[in-house]
Amino acid sequence: MTISHDLSAPLIVVVGATGTQGGSVINNLDASDKQYRMRGLTRDISKTSAKKLAERRVEMVSCDIRVGEEERVQKVFQGATYIFAVTNYWEHVDKAREIAEGKLMVDAAKTVGVELFIWSSEPSVTKASKGTVTKVSHFDSKAEVSEYARSAGIRVVDVHVGGYMNNFTTFSKPRPAGDGSYMIASTWNPTARMPLIDTFHDAGLFVRQAIESEEFNSGDGRVIGAYGEWVSIEDQMEILTEATGKRIRYLQLTDEQMAAGMKEEGMPQHVIDDMLGMFRFHDGIWEDTYLHSNRGTLARAPRTFKEYCELEHWDGVFT
């Protein structure tokens, strides 16, 4: 479809429109046969990515979602039928700030009377692990905002986004092992399975499901598990090796070894604790507690890990 300016079309406000998840939401709704008006929020509407969205008829609006900007957030949310809200914990690694910004958006959504609030969330690791893993701030903070949204009385759907497949081109990329092969090291058990997603291509597919599927758009606190497929660590290595033509293997580390490596890279202790806790959560607990989503109402199939790897450009990763 062409993004509509017809006032009879529902308006979706997309937070972080130039980011990975927000951009995916716009692309996947643009592919729908339904008409939507779109308002994209970003800090700087003069940047190239924002201008490209404006050329596609997205109403681009400058907004910095932070405490102290409550009136501005309410203003840019005004008139929204749907709001897709997302935060960026890794920008500041501050749990309290992420919670405050999430609650700010919930309050603004309630004030303007949004029909459905779609929150990019994650499960509470503390609750899912029954208190055995307690320091995964970037999961627990989002879960706290989810609870707040439900208590606020607005219609809400949570989208639990799986592990980003494109992390294998950035901070999880294979490192030279010194013998011509490459290595990925972490604390996971090699047989542990993870829900992986080609985020830019597919995250918005599940947001579209939240909006267009009667199963979810009632907004009664439903949760959507957004992932392409569950893949074990050992299978990830095999698929990466086949797709890249490089021999890639996995090295399982102890928590102490992993913590030492992260400390050497300059990570603060609370982030190290967060990451180690997330790795423990991934190692079996996540799959046991994760909501496996209904694929029957998706507009199309999300990419598998193999499909992603075959389409990715790997040349720059191994230089």
PASEMAR-678510 format. One record per residue: x, y, z of N, C-alpha, C in turn. Coordinates in steps of 0.1 Angstrom, whole numbers, padded with zeros to 4 digits, always signed. Each point is the difference from the previous one (the first is absolute). Example, Ala and Ser with C-alpha at 12.3 -4.5 7.8 and 13.67 -1.06 7.14 Angstrom:
2
+0132-0057+0078-0009+0012+0000+0009+0012+0000;-0004+0011-0007+0009+0011+0000-0008+0011+0008;
! end
This chain:
319
+0008-0012+0000-0008+0012+0000+0009+0012+0000;-0007+0012-0003+0007+0013+0002-0005+0005+0014;+0010+0004+0008-0004+0006+0013-0010+0011-0002;-0011+0000+0007-0011+0009-0002+0001+0013+0007;-0006+0011-0005-0002+0012+0007-0015+0002+0002;-0008-0010-0004-0015+0001+0002-0003+0000+0015;-0007+0010+0004-0003+0001+0015-0009-0011+0005;-0007-0007-0009-0008-0011+0004+0008-0013+0003;+0013+0000-0004+0009-0011+0002+0005+0000+0015;+0002-0011+0006+0005+0000+0014+0014+0005+0000;+0004+0008+0011+0013+0005+0001+0008-0008+0010;+0012-0005-0005+0009-0007+0009+0012+0009+0003;+0003+0002+0012+0012+0008+0004+0011-0010+0003;+0011+0002-0007+0011-0010+0002+0012+0007+0007;+0003-0004+0012+0011+0005+0008+0013-0006-0006;+0010+0008-0001+0013-0005-0006-0001-0004-0014;-0007+0008-0008-0003-0003-0014+0012-0003-0008;+0012+0006+0003+0012-0002-0008+0008-0011+0006;-0004-0007+0010+0007-0011+0006-0004-0013-0006;+0006-0011+0005-0002-0013-0005-0014-0005+0001;-0006+0001+0012-0013-0005+0002-0010+0010-0006;+0001+0013+0002-0009+0009-0005-0001+0000-0015;+0012-0001-0007+0001-0001-0014-0007-0012-0005;+0001-0011+0007-0006-0012-0004-0016+0001+0001;-0004+0007+0010-0015+0002+0002-0005+0007-0013;+0007+0011-0003-0005+0008-0012+0000-0009-0012;+0011-0007-0003+0001-0008-0012-0011-0011-0001;-0003-0006+0011-0010-0011+0000-0014+0005-0001;-0003+0011+0006-0013+0006-0002-0002+0006-0013;+0011+0005-0006+0000+0005-0014-0003-0011-0010;+0003-0012+0004-0002-0012-0009-0015-0005+0001;-0007+0005+0010-0014-0005+0002-0009+0005-0011;-0011-0007-0002-0010+0005-0009-0010+0010+0006;+0002+0002+0013-0008+0010+0008+0007+0013-0001;-0008+0011+0002+0005+0014+0000+0003+0004+0014;+0012+0006+0001+0004+0006+0013+0006+0014-0003;-0003+0009+0009+0009+0012+0001+0011-0003+0010;+0012+0005-0002+0011-0003+0008+0007+0013+0005;+0002+0000+0013+0008+0011+0005+0012-0006+0007;+0012+0004-0005+0012-0006+0005+0007+0010+0009;+0004-0005+0012+0007+0009+0010+0015-0003+0000;+0008+0010+0000+0015-0001+0001+0005+0013+0005;+0012+0000+0005+0005+0012+0006+0004+0010-0011;+0005-0005-0011+0006+0009-0010-0007-0003-0013;-0009+0009-0004-0007-0003-0013+0008+0005-0012;+0012+0006+0002+0008+0005-0011+0009-0011-0005;+0002-0011+0007+0009-0011-0004-0006-0007-0012;+0009-0006-0007-0004-0007-0013-0011-0010+0002;+0002-0008+0010-0010-0011+0002-0014+0006+0002;-0001+0011+0007-0013+0006+0003-0006+0006-0013;+0009+0006-0008-0004+0006-0013-0006-0010-0009;+0007-0012+0000-0005-0011-0009-0014-0005+0004;-0003+0000+0013-0013-0004+0004-0010+0011-0003;+0004+0012+0001-0009+0011-0004-0004-0001-0015;+0010-0004-0008-0003-0002-0014-0010-0011-0003;-0001-0009+0009-0010-0011-0001-0013+0004+0006;-0002+0013+0004-0013+0005+0005-0002-0002+0015;+0011-0004+0007-0001-0001+0014+0002+0014+0006;-0009+0004+0009+0001+0013+0006+0011-0001+0011;+0011+0006-0003+0011-0001+0009+0000+0012+0010;+0001-0003+0013-0001+0010+0010+0011-0002+0010;+0006+0011+0004+0012+0000+0009-0006-0001+0014;+0006-0010+0008-0005-0002+0014+0011-0008+0007;+0004+0006+0011+0010-0007+0009-0008-0005+0012;-0003-0013+0001-0008-0006+0010+0008-0002+0013;-0001+0009+0009+0007+0000+0012-0008+0007+0011;+0004-0002+0012-0007+0006+0012+0002+0015-0002;-0010+0008+0002+0000+0014-0002-0006+0005-0013;-0003-0010-0009-0006+0003-0013-0014-0006-0001;-0007-0001+0011-0013-0006+0001-0010+0007-0010;+0000+0013+0001-0010+0007-0009+0003-0002-0015;+0012+0000-0003+0004-0002-0014-0004-0014-0005;+0002-0010+0009-0003-0014-0004-0016-0001-0001;-0007+0006+0009-0015+0000-0002-0004+0006-0013;+0007+0011-0004-0004+0007-0012+0003-0009-0012;+0011-0007-0001+0003-0008-0012-0008-0013+0000;-0005-0004+0011-0009-0012+0001-0014+0004-0004;-0004+0013+0000-0013+0004-0002-0006-0006-0013;-0012-0005+0001-0007-0005-0012+0004-0014-0004;+0009-0007+0008+0004-0013-0004-0011-0010+0002;-0002-0009-0009-0008-0012+0001+0009-0011+0007;+0012-0001-0005+0009-0010+0005+0013+0007+0003;+0007-0005+0011+0014+0005+0003+0009-0012+0001;+0011+0001-0007+0010-0010+0002+0011+0007+0008;+0003-0005+0012+0009+0006+0009+0012-0009+0003;+0012+0006-0001+0012-0007+0002+0010+0009+0008;+0009-0006+0008+0011+0007+0006+0013-0005-0004;+0011+0007+0004+0013-0005-0004+0009+0000+0012;-0001-0011+0008+0007-0002+0012+0015+0002-0002;+0005-0006-0011+0015+0000-0003+0006+0014-0003;-0009+0009-0002+0005+0014-0002+0006+0006+0013;-0006-0005+0012+0004+0006+0013+0002-0010+0011;-0004-0012-0003+0001-0012+0010-0005+0004+0014;-0011+0007+0001-0006+0005+0012-0014-0006+0002;-0002-0009+0009-0013-0007+0002-0010+0010+0004;+0003+0009+0009-0010+0010+0005-0005+0009-0011;+0010+0004-0009-0004+0009-0011-0009-0007-0010;+0003-0013-0003-0008-0007-0010-0014-0001+0006;-0002-0004+0013-0013-0001+0006-0007+0013-0001;+0007+0011+0004-0007+0013+0000-0004+0004-0014;+0008-0002-0010-0004+0004-0014-0011-0009-0005;+0000-0013+0004-0011-0008-0004-0013+0004+0006;+0000+0003+0013-0012+0004+0007-0005+0014-0005;+0009+0008-0004-0003+0013-0006-0009-0002-0012;+0004-0010-0009-0007-0002-0012-0014-0007+0003;+0000-0008+0010-0013-0006+0004-0010+0011+0005;+0005+0009+0008-0008+0011+0005-0005+0009-0012;+0009+0003-0009-0004+0008-0012-0010-0007-0008;+0002-0013-0002-0010-0008-0008-0014+0000+0006;+0000-0001+0014-0013+0000+0007-0006+0014-0001;+0008+0010+0001-0006+0014-0001-0006+0003-0013;+0006-0005-0011-0006+0003-0013-0010-0010-0005;-0002-0010+0008-0011-0010-0003+0003-0009-0011;+0012-0005-0001+0004-0009-0011-0008-0013+0001;-0003-0006-0012-0008-0012+0000+0008-0012+0004;+0013-0001-0004+0008-0011+0003+0015+0004+0001;+0006-0003+0011+0014+0003+0003+0008-0013-0002;+0009+0000-0009+0008-0011-0003+0014+0002+0005;+0004-0008+0010+0013+0003+0007+0010-0011-0003;+0012+0005-0004+0011-0009-0003+0006-0004+0014;-0003-0012+0004+0003-0004+0013+0008-0013+0001;+0002-0004+0012+0007-0013+0002-0006-0006+0013;+0001-0013+0002-0005-0006+0013+0008+0005+0012;-0006-0001+0011+0008+0002+0013+0008-0012+0003;+0013+0002-0001+0009-0011+0003-0001-0004+0015;-0001+0010+0008-0001-0003+0015-0012-0009+0002;-0011+0002-0006-0012-0008+0002+0001-0013-0007;+0004+0000-0013+0001-0012-0007+0010-0010+0006;+0010+0005+0006+0010-0009+0006-0003-0003+0015;-0011+0005+0004-0005-0002+0014+0011+0005+0010;+0006+0012-0004+0009+0006+0009+0014-0005+0000;+0003-0009-0009+0014-0005-0001+0009+0009-0008;-0006+0008-0009+0008+0009-0008-0007+0014+0001;+0008+0010+0006-0007+0012+0004+0006+0013-0005;+0010-0001-0008+0007+0013-0004-0001+0003-0015;-0010-0006-0007-0001+0003-0014-0008+0012-0002;+0006+0012+0002-0007+0012+0001-0008+0003-0013;+0006-0003-0012-0006+0005-0012-0012-0009-0004;-0002-0011+0007-0013-0008-0001-0010+0004+0010;+0005+0000+0013-0009+0003+0011-0006+0014-0001;+0008+0010-0005-0005+0013-0001-0012+0001-0010;+0001-0007-0011-0011+0000-0010-0012-0007+0006;+0002-0011+0007-0011-0007+0006-0007+0009+0010;+0007+0008+0008-0006+0009+0009-0009+0010-0006;+0005+0005-0012-0009+0010-0008-0012-0008-0005;+0001-0012-0004-0012-0008-0004-0010-0001+0011;+0004-0003+0012-0009-0001+0011-0006+0014+0003;+0007+0010-0001-0005+0014+0002-0011+0003-0010;+0003-0004-0013-0010+0003-0010-0013-0007+0002;+0001-0013+0005-0012-0007+0003-0008+0006+0012;+0007+0005+0010-0006+0006+0011-0006+0013-0003;+0005+0007-0011-0005+0013-0004-0014-0001-0007;-0003-0012-0004-0013-0002-0006-0001+0003-0015;+0012+0000-0007-0001+0002-0014+0001-0014-0007;-0004+0000-0012+0001-0013-0008+0014-0001-0005;+0006-0012+0003+0014-0001-0002+0003-0014-0005;+0010-0001-0009+0005-0013-0005+0016+0001+0001;+0006-0010+0006+0014+0000+0001+0006-0008-0011;+0011+0005-0006+0007-0008-0010+0014-0003+0005;+0002-0013+0003+0013-0004+0006+0009-0004-0012;+0009+0009-0002+0009-0001-0012+0012-0010+0004;+0002-0010-0009+0011-0009+0003+0014+0005-0002;+0010-0008+0000+0013+0004-0002+0003+0005-0015;+0006+0011-0001+0003+0006-0013+0009-0009-0008;-0004-0005-0012+0009-0007-0009+0012+0008-0004;-0002+0013-0002+0011+0009-0005+0010+0003+0011;-0002-0005+0012+0011+0001+0010+0012-0007-0004;-0001-0010-0009+0011-0008-0005+0009+0008-0009;-0004+0012-0004+0008+0009-0008+0006+0011+0009;-0004+0001+0012+0005+0011+0009+0007-0006+0012;-0006+0002+0012+0008-0004+0012+0000-0015+0003;-0008-0008-0007+0001-0014+0001+0007-0007-0012;+0007+0008-0008+0006-0005-0012+0011-0010+0003;+0002-0009-0010+0011-0010+0002+0014+0007+0001;+0008-0004+0009+0014+0005+0001+0010-0010-0005;+0011+0005-0005+0011-0009-0005+0005-0008+0012;+0001-0013-0003+0005-0010+0011+0015-0002-0001;+0006+0005-0011+0015-0001-0001+0004-0012-0008;-0009-0008-0004+0004-0012-0008-0008-0001-0013;-0005+0012-0004-0007+0001-0013-0015-0001+0002;-0004-0005+0012-0014-0001+0003-0005+0013+0008;-0013+0000+0003-0005+0011+0007-0008-0006+0012;-0002+0009+0010-0006-0005+0012-0010+0010+0006;-0011-0006+0006-0009+0008+0007+0000-0006+0014;+0002+0008+0010+0001-0005+0014-0011+0006+0009;-0005-0008+0008-0010+0005+0010-0002-0011+0011;-0009+0001+0009-0002-0009+0011-0011-0010-0003;-0008+0001-0011-0011-0008-0003+0005-0015-0002;-0009-0009+0004+0001-0014-0004-0001-0001-0015;+0008-0007-0007-0001-0001-0014-0013-0005-0006;-0008-0008+0009-0012-0005-0005-0012+0009+0003;+0003+0011+0008-0011+0010+0003-0005+0006-0012;-0013+0002-0001-0007+0006-0012-0004+0014+0004;+0001+0008-0011-0004+0014+0002-0010+0004-0011;-0010+0009+0004-0009+0005-0011+0007+0012-0007;+0003-0002-0013+0007+0010-0007-0009+0007-0011;+0003+0012-0003-0008+0008-0009+0008+0009-0009;-0003+0001-0012+0006+0010-0009-0008+0012+0003;+0005+0008+0009-0008+0011+0006-0005+0010-0010;+0009+0006-0008-0005+0010-0009-0010-0005-0010;+0002-0012-0004-0010-0006-0010-0013-0005+0006;+0001-0005+0013-0012-0007+0005-0006+0005+0013;+0007+0009+0008-0006+0004+0012-0014+0007-0002;-0001+0008-0011-0012+0007-0003-0011-0010-0004;+0004-0012-0005-0010-0010-0004-0009-0003+0012;+0006-0001+0011-0008-0004+0012-0008+0012+0006;+0005+0012-0002-0008+0012+0003-0012+0000-0009;+0002-0002-0012-0011-0001-0010-0010-0010+0005;+0004-0012+0005-0009-0010+0005-0007+0005+0012;+0006+0008+0008-0007+0005+0012-0011+0010-0004;+0002+0007-0011-0010+0009-0005-0011-0006-0008;+0003-0009-0008-0009-0005-0010-0007-0014+0003;+0005-0007+0010-0005-0013+0004-0010+0002+0012;-0012-0005-0001-0010+0001+0010+0005-0007+0013;+0009-0010-0002+0005-0007+0011+0008+0009+0010;+0006+0011-0005+0008+0008+0008-0005+0014+0002;-0008+0006-0010-0003+0014+0001-0011+0004+0009;-0005-0010+0008-0009+0003+0010+0007+0007+0012;+0013-0001+0000+0008+0007+0010-0002-0004+0014;-0003-0013+0002-0002-0005+0013+0012-0006+0007;+0011+0007-0003+0012-0004+0007+0007-0012-0007;-0003-0002-0012+0007-0011-0008+0015+0002-0002;+0007-0011-0001+0014+0001-0003+0003-0008-0013;+0008+0007-0008+0005-0007-0013+0015-0003+0001;+0003-0012-0002+0014-0004-0001+0005+0002-0014;+0009+0010-0002+0005+0004-0013+0013-0006-0004;+0000-0010-0008+0013-0007-0004-0002-0008-0013;+0011-0002-0007-0001-0008-0012+0000-0015+0003;+0009-0004+0009+0000-0014+0004+0009-0002+0012;-0001-0011+0007+0009-0004+0011+0011-0008-0006;+0013+0005+0004+0012-0007-0006+0010-0002+0011;+0005-0012+0001+0010-0003+0011+0013+0007-0004;+0009+0001+0010+0013+0007-0003+0008-0009-0010;+0000-0013+0002+0008-0008-0009-0006+0000-0014;-0013+0001-0002-0006+0002-0013+0004+0013-0006;+0000+0011+0008+0004+0013-0005+0014+0000-0006;+0009-0007+0007+0014-0001-0005+0000-0007-0014;-0008-0011-0001+0000-0007-0012-0006+0008-0012;-0010+0007+0003-0007+0008-0010+0009+0012-0004;+0007+0006+0010+0009+0011-0003+0012-0005-0009;+0005-0011+0003+0011-0006-0007-0004-0002-0015;-0011-0006-0002-0005-0003-0013-0003+0013-0008;-0006+0010+0006-0003+0012-0007+0012+0009-0003;+0009+0000+0009+0012+0010-0002+0012-0007-0007;+0000-0013+0000+0012-0006-0005+0012+0000+0009;-0002+0005+0012+0010+0000+0011-0003-0011+0010;+0011-0006+0006-0002-0010+0010-0003+0008+0013;-0012-0002+0006-0003+0008+0012-0004-0010+0011;+0006+0001+0011-0003-0009+0011-0003+0007+0013;-0006-0007+0009-0004+0006+0013+0009-0004+0011;+0003+0010+0009+0008-0003+0012-0009+0004+0012;-0003-0010+0008-0008+0002+0012+0010+0005+0012;-0003+0012+0005+0008+0005+0011-0008-0001+0013;+0008+0001+0011-0006+0001+0013-0005+0015+0002;-0008+0002+0010-0005+0013+0003+0012+0009+0003;+0010-0005+0007+0012+0007+0004+0008+0005-0012;+0002-0009-0009+0007+0003-0012-0007+0010-0009;-0014-0001-0001-0008+0009-0007+0001+0014+0006;-0002+0000+0013+0001+0013+0008+0013+0007-0002;+0011-0007+0000+0013+0005-0001+0002+0007-0014;-0005-0007-0010+0000+0006-0014-0008+0012-0001;-0012+0000+0005-0008+0012+0000+0006+0012+0007;+0006-0003+0012+0006+0010+0008+0012+0006-0008;+0007-0008-0007+0012+0004-0008-0005+0010-0011;-0012-0002-0005-0005+0008-0010-0006+0013+0005;+0000+0002+0013-0005+0012+0007-0014+0000+0004;-0007-0011+0000-0014+0000+0005-0001+0002+0015;-0009+0008+0004-0002+0002+0015-0006-0012+0006;+0002-0002+0013-0004-0012+0007-0015-0004-0002;-0008+0011+0001-0015-0004-0001-0004-0005-0014;+0008+0004-0010-0003-0005-0013+0006-0014-0002;+0011-0003+0006+0005-0013+0000-0009-0010+0007;-0006+0004+0012-0010-0008+0007-0012-0002-0008;-0004+0010-0007-0012+0000-0009+0002-0011-0011;+0012+0001-0007+0003-0009-0011+0001-0015+0005;+0007-0002+0011+0002-0013+0005-0014-0006+0004;-0008+0008+0006-0014-0004+0004-0008-0004-0013;+0001+0008-0010-0007-0003-0013+0005-0013-0006;+0013-0002+0001+0005-0013-0006-0005-0012+0008;-0001+0001+0014-0006-0010+0008-0015-0002-0004;-0007+0011-0002-0014-0001-0003-0002-0007-0014;+0009+0003-0009-0001-0006-0014+0003-0015+0001;+0007-0004+0010+0005-0014+0000-0011-0009+0006;-0011-0001-0006-0011-0009+0003-0012+0007+0006;+0002+0010+0009-0012+0006+0007-0008+0007-0010;+0006+0007-0010-0008+0008-0009-0009-0009-0008;+0005-0011-0006-0009-0008-0008-0011-0006+0008;+0003-0003+0013-0011-0006+0008-0011+0009+0004;+0003+0013-0001-0010+0010+0005-0005+0009-0012;+0007+0000-0011-0003+0009-0011-0014-0004-0007;-0007+0010-0003-0013-0002-0007+0003-0002-0015;-0003-0012-0005+0002-0003-0014-0012+0005-0008;+0003+0009-0009-0011+0007-0006-0007-0008-0011;-0013+0005-0002-0008-0006-0010+0004+0005-0014;+0005-0008-0009+0004+0004-0013-0011+0001-0010;-0012-0005+0004-0011-0001-0010-0005+0013-0004;+0001+0011+0008-0005+0013-0004+0011+0010-0004;+0012-0005-0002+0010+0009-0006-0002+0002-0015;+0003+0012-0005-0002+0003-0014+0009-0008-0009;+0011-0005+0005+0010-0008-0007+0009-0007+0010;+0008-0009-0005+0009-0007+0009+0012+0008+0003;+0005+0001+0012+0013+0007+0003+0011-0008-0005;+0012+0006-0001+0012-0007-0005+0005-0009+0010;+0005-0011-0005+0008-0010+0009+0014+0005+0001;+0007-0005+0009+0014+0004+0002+0008-0003-0012;-0002-0012-0007+0007-0003-0012-0003+0010-0011;-0012+0004-0001-0004+0010-0011+0007+0013+0003;+0000+0004+0013+0007+0012+0003+0015+0000-0003;+0006-0011+0004+0015-0002-0003+0003+0000-0014;-0008-0006-0008+0002+0000-0015-0002+0013-0006;-0007+0009+0006-0003+0013-0006+0009+0011+0005;+0006-0002+0012+0009+0010+0006+0013+0001-0008;+0006+0012+0001+0013+0003-0006+0010-0001+0011;+0009-0010-0002+0009-0004+0011+0014+0005-0003;+0003+0006-0011+0014+0003-0003+0006+0009+0010;-0007+0010+0005+0005+0010+0010+0002-0006+0013;-0007-0011+0003+0001-0006+0013+0013-0007+0003;+0006-0005-0010+0013-0008+0001+0012+0007-0004;-0001+0013-0001+0012+0008-0004+0007+0005+0013;
! end
